[in-house]
Amino acid sequence: QVQLVESGGGLVQAGGSLRLSCVVNGVTFSRRIMGWFRQPPGKEREFVAAISWTGITTSYADSVKGRFTISRDNAKNTEYLQMNSLKPEDTAIYYCAIRTQGYFSDNPDPQEFEYWGQGTQVTVSS
């Protein structure tokens, strides 16, 4: 059974930082594309960042470029999202996801990812 568990969300002031983690079990993590998505209040789920299985190739939504960094540790079956210079518009539920088929794309649709975590709330106050 594939299981993704996020952690690290919380309440932070604008300009602050948070680091999200996602531990994956039940699948060969090291050979899979990983991603982060978010769902702001009242809006649809949107792409945030993705990383290839080697960790060499990454992509970001324009709204987070230069502020967020995605990374992974294949030895720990864990991916991370370092979020700096947070803004109130970053407030959302953040989800990690794993893609077991297909190729890396720069702006993937959520439907391209088969398994999802339960989400972790990030709230940025102004």
Secondary structure as the mmCIF struct_conf table of DSSP 4:
data_model
#
loop_
_struct_conf.conf_type_id
_struct_conf.id
_struct_conf.beg_label_comp_id
_struct_conf.beg_label_asym_id
_struct_conf.beg_label_seq_id
_struct_conf.end_label_comp_id
_struct_conf.end_label_asym_id
_struct_conf.end_label_seq_id
STRN STRN1 GLN A 3 SER A 7
STRN STRN2 GLY A 10 GLN A 13
TURN_TY1_P TURN_TY1_P1 ALA A 14 GLY A 15
STRN STRN3 LEU A 18 ASN A 25
BEND BEND1 GLY A 26 VAL A 27
HELX_RH_3T_P HELX_RH_3T_P1 PHE A 29 ARG A 31
BEND BEND2 ARG A 32 ARG A 32
STRN STRN4 ILE A 33 GLN A 39
TURN_TY1_P TURN_TY1_P2 PRO A 41 GLY A 42
BEND BEND3 LYS A 43 LYS A 43
STRN STRN5 GLU A 46 ILE A 51
TURN_TY1_P TURN_TY1_P3 TRP A 53 THR A 54
BEND BEND4 GLY A 55 ILE A 56
STRN STRN6 THR A 58 TYR A 60
TURN_TY1_P TURN_TY1_P4 ASP A 62 ARG A 67
STRN STRN7 PHE A 68 ASP A 73
HELX_RH_3T_P HELX_RH_3T_P2 ASN A 74 LYS A 76
TURN_TY1_P TURN_TY1_P5 ASN A 77 ASN A 77
STRN STRN8 THR A 78 MET A 83
BEND BEND5 SER A 85 SER A 85
HELX_RH_3T_P HELX_RH_3T_P3 PRO A 88 ASP A 90
STRN STRN9 ALA A 92 ARG A 99
BEND BEND6 GLN A 101 GLY A 102
BEND BEND7 ASP A 106 ASN A 107
HELX_RH_3T_P HELX_RH_3T_P4 PRO A 110 GLU A 112
STRN STRN10 TYR A 115 TRP A 116
STRN STRN11 THR A 120 SER A 125
#
